[in-house]
Amino acid sequence: MAGLKTLSFDDARYKAFISYSHQDDRWAAWLHKALESYKPPKQLVGTVNEFGVVPGKMAPIFRDREELPSATDLGSLLTRSLEQSACQIIICSPAAARSHWVNEEILAFKRLGREHRIYCLIVGGEPNATDMPGREEEECFPPALRYKLDAEGNLSDERTEPIAADGRKNKDGRNNAKIKLLAGMLGVGFDQLAQREMHRRQQRMITVAVASITGMVITSGLAVAAFLAQQEAERQRVRAEIEAETAQQTTNFMVELFEVSDPSEALGNTITAREILDRGARRIEFELTDQPEIQSTLMDTMGTVYRSLGLYPQARDLLERGLETRQALFGPDNPAVARSQTNIAELLGEQAEFEQAVELYEQSIRTLEESPEAGDAEVALARSGLAEVYALQGDFAAAEEQLREAIRLQRTEPGAQSYDLAYSLDQLGMAIAFQARPEEAEPLLREALEMRRRLTPGGVHPDLAESLNNLAFFLYEQGRLDETESLFRESLEMKRRLLGDDHVELADTMNNLAVILNNQGENDEAEAYHLQALAIRRKALGDDHPLVANSLNNLSLVYYDEGEFEKSLDYSRQALDAYRRAYSGDHPDIAYGLQNLAEKLIDKGDYQEAEDMLDEALAMIGRILPPDHPDLGITQSGMAVLLLETDRPDQALEMATSAREILNAAYGEDHWRTQWAQSLEGGALANLGRYDEAEPLLVSSYEALRDNGGARPVRIQAALDRVVALYRAWGKPEAASNYEQVADLSP
């Protein structure tokens, strides 16, 4: 082989050529951007060393996906690019070690006489693992790296020691690995670049320091005040510049994220929003390590997007890393840290990790209240979030307290209006409704709806559609189905105009409308809407999402009411499986899925399996919810049905009485759920032969279920059957016959 043939940066077209397996594309993208955006220290630029003159910038760097046009002669293009590159960087991993193409690129560069200008970045596997019995598959160095070339340009048996940086977290880390590579490429010491990098970061993050000698010579109080004002102004100026840069770079990142820069990747297919999100998350991780403030902002933003789609593991990872970065940058008592805490707390609430969610919200509220940079609006939103967690726990009184304080902060003056205020009014209305005070709740919900109508030019807005949904849900719980249906239909039409026919939020309203139609006996239309919602949710969210499970559950109810019991049972099992896949631990949705499936198993006569599921549901609710939560009462009602069917009236009476008391406190005496529990209580008394106690309970509960609305037809029929059974057992056939002649049971 010829002697060393160094190509100086001045003579090279490319500062470096990146060789990598396309399985390591994320690392290649990060490294490409990190190197091209790097500017060597000014004191080094123009100096001469064995590699030539130190350049003022490190761009351009060759990366085949970025640089090569479409061409058939790929080999000649790569060879020419290698010849025009001053250095070669190998991204080393097991995939790279197995890549024939990476190995050939290394050989080609070595045959140019530039073996001493090859640098390695380890991103996975183990160096020289081929020498370790049983670990050969972990090898990260391609063969051409591990061995020298002989005089004919072929690999010899002589080993070599590649110059390597390790980008993994428990090794050098990305930033130090980048500095090691640059130090080798520039022919300077690592410490020279590392110290300069540390200094540059400090300069970006700190404000202008006050010289101590200046403070010693200022004796006038007026002069001190003027000096401090000047320093504060300077601090604010620097902060404003940082915020402006953050905003600009954040905007640039988001714009680039939605540009389809490489259509060949899609292979003619549509690129989905989920794919764009995943691509953005990878870019944030690798491309912004030297800009931690911007990185944390984007992690926080995209984490909330993942959360809104119900993609909880991805959301949690981004949000928690964003919080860690902000805590490292700003310390624990900073508004930016508090904002990250509220976003994580909202996620934890949705995953039923209530204790930690409350703790994070409380920390955030304290920080925001004490910070001069945060205002009342931020504090109010955090309190609204905390209230939502309390509501999920069933502590509606605590939720009400937080919401009233939020509204106090948001009503800055009489007649104040805002979307945030409307949101708090909505939440307060629902919290009061769940404390069985519907007469207080309804005006708040209607005020929120009307406020949003006034704030919405043209009458079309996502928040307005949400307000329509909230009022409709309240009215549904009150059994007022006619107005409920019209509100859901208005919301559905609004979302169609806003979002098109295939958006996941459209599916939410379809689902709600279908529930109402099912309760009114409009099962064909209900089934059609549920099937549409299921298809949209599966396409957008995948099979392992709680909203998919929700659609499956609701379809099981429709088929149950239609008498298609096996089909209903199958959909209930699918729903429970989906809930279990969606959540890693206990969750109210899983308990609901268990209770719903148990209902079908009871009807089929599979009592033991049903009882096992209800026991599991009750235990799960006991672990994660307070003892007076309405979910407990609902599940106790299900267990009371089983106990009646298996001739255990004493236990059924105890279970139904407890359920009625809990549901009465949550929904009120006239609510269908309360009346259903009362019907079960009466049925237990009748089975015990206590007919005079059972009669008023059974008759009044049947009439309430029939007249008040909200209960599905099968429940109304079951309540009627208990009345008839009472009179038959009591020896009053005429009264039984009168109830048997009831013809129209539809609500």
Phi, psi and omega in degrees: 000150176289168179291181182296135182237083180284133174257117183290160178299326180297323184270346185272144172285321181243140175291328179201158177243121181267121176253133185196157170280143182290352170290342179255030185301323181298317178294321180297318180297316179297311184297317179304310181292318182298319181287316183294332181273356184276136175242120180300155179304142183301325183290343178266332185300129179093346177286158184244134173224194185297341181263002179110203183278132178290124185281167178276345176209162184258003176273149001268154173248135180274127171224121194303323181293331182273330193257328191279129171283173175293129180199155179271331184269065185295324182298316182291325179295315179296318180299316180296320179293322176297316179299330184267010182252134180286329182223166171230136177241127180255123173274111192261129179199169175304324178295319179294322181297331180270353186279117176299321184294316179298317181299318180294323178295321178296314179301315181298320181290320178297322181291348172279356181084023185242032181303327182286353179252023176259131182232149186240141172240111180277126180237355180186164178077202185220130177297137175058033179291343177296342178272001184248107182306130179088350182241017186302327182293346181274355183305131180250347180266124173299156181305321182296340176278326189279343185231149177279165175269149174272186185297336181268003179085016177253160180293134179259186176269358184278123182285157176229162179246099181298147174277115189229140167250152183242112187277359184285158188300321183272008178244234179290329189083160186299315186292313179295324177297318178300316181295321178298316179297315181295320179299317178295315181297321183274349181072035179235172180284148178301317184299324179301315181283322182296317179294320179296320180295318179297317180297318181297320179295317180299321180295328180288329190258343183257155175274172182295125183283150177271123181293130184295328181295328178295318181297330183289332185264358178270117182246335182282133177300324179294319180295319178300314181299317180295320180296314181296321177298320179296316180294321177296318178298319179294319178300316180295324179296314180296318180297319180297321179296318179296316181295322178296318179295319179299314180299317182294314182289327175296315177300314180300317181299314183293323177296314180295327182299322184267005172274129177275089189279341182225079184302336181296336179295326184283343180052040177086355181270160176287134176274121186276163177299323179297319179296321178296318178298313181298320178297317179296320179298320178294319181295319179302316184297320190260333191263346189240027183295334179267006178227069190297329181292317178292319180301315182293323178298315181290323176299317181295316182296310184287332175298320178292328177294313176303317180298317182297335177271359181077016179267076195291317180299317179296318180298315184296318180300311182293314183296318181291322177291324175298319178296314180301318180296315181294322178296321178292324182284315193247349187087174188285336189253062183229142181303324179297321176297317179298322179295319176297321180297320180294322180293319178292321180299320178298318178296314181297323177299318180292337178263012176066023173264069195291318184300314180291325178297315179299317181300316180293318178299317181295320176299316182297316181297317179300315181297314183294322180292329183269349184269130176290343181278340180263151180246179181300327183298318179293319179298317181298318179295321178295320178295322176297320177296317177298321178299322180296322177295316177301320179295320177297328177283346184090007178267076187287335176293317177295322177298317179300317180300314180295319183291323178296323177292321177299316181295323177301319179289329183276335177275077184292339179200162178301135180081007180299143180222138174195160177294325179295319178296317178299321178298314180296322178296317176303310183296320179297318179302316180291322179297321179289322179300320180284358171257020176062040176234062185297330181293334174275328185288317187300316179300324179294316180295321179288325176297317179298317180296314181293325177298316179292325175298317180293327182278356188247095175298134181085348174072020180227116180197144180302321180293325178293318177299323179293321179295320175301317178298317182297313179295320180298318180297318178301313182294325176299315179297335178273357179081015181263080194280332183298309180291327178302312182299317182294324178292316178297322180293322177296317178297319180298315180295322179296317180292326175300316181294324183280321196240351184087189189267351189237016183277145184296330178291331175297321179298325179300314182287324174304316180300313181296317179297320180296324177299317179297314181298321177299317179294335180267004179083007179272067192287328179296313179292322178299314179299318181298316180293319179297319180294321176298314181298318179298316181296317179296314182294319179296317181295319185278327193239349182087173186283340188257043183242142182300330178290328173295316177300321179299316178297317178299318179299314183292325175296324178298325179292319179298312181294327176298314180294333179276357180084008178269075192291319180295319178295319178299317180297318180297316180293325177295320178294317177301319181296314181297318177300318180294319177299317181295324178288330184285329185240139182279340182219207179299144175199143179304328179296321178295317178300321178295317178298321177297315181295320181293317179293321180300323179302318180290322181293325176298315180298326180280344182094008177273072191291321184293316178297320179297317181294321177300319181291319179292323175299316179296318180296315180297319179295319181295315178299320179297331181281330190243347183234156179292162188291348179248020181289139181300332177301327178294315179298320179297316181289325175297325176299317178298319179293324178298321176301313180299316183295325175293317182293333182256021171058049174235067189295327179299312179292324179297320180297315180297317182292316182291322179296316177298317180298315181298320181295317179295314183289327176297320179293326184275319189245340184102161186294327187272356183290147184297327179295319178296317181292327176296316177297323178294322177298320178293321177298315178297321178298322178294317178298318179298318180294336177274359180083011181265067192293322182293332175281326184286324188305305182298326179293314184291316182294312183293324180291320177299314182295323178293316179296323180290322191260331190276338181085160177105325181278142176289153183305324182295329179287321178299317179297319180296320179295320177296317180301325180292323177297314180298316180298322178302307184293326177296314181291330184279351181082034179238073185295330181294316177296321178296319181295323179300319180284330179293338182276000178298125187262313188255107183258358183288141182290000000 
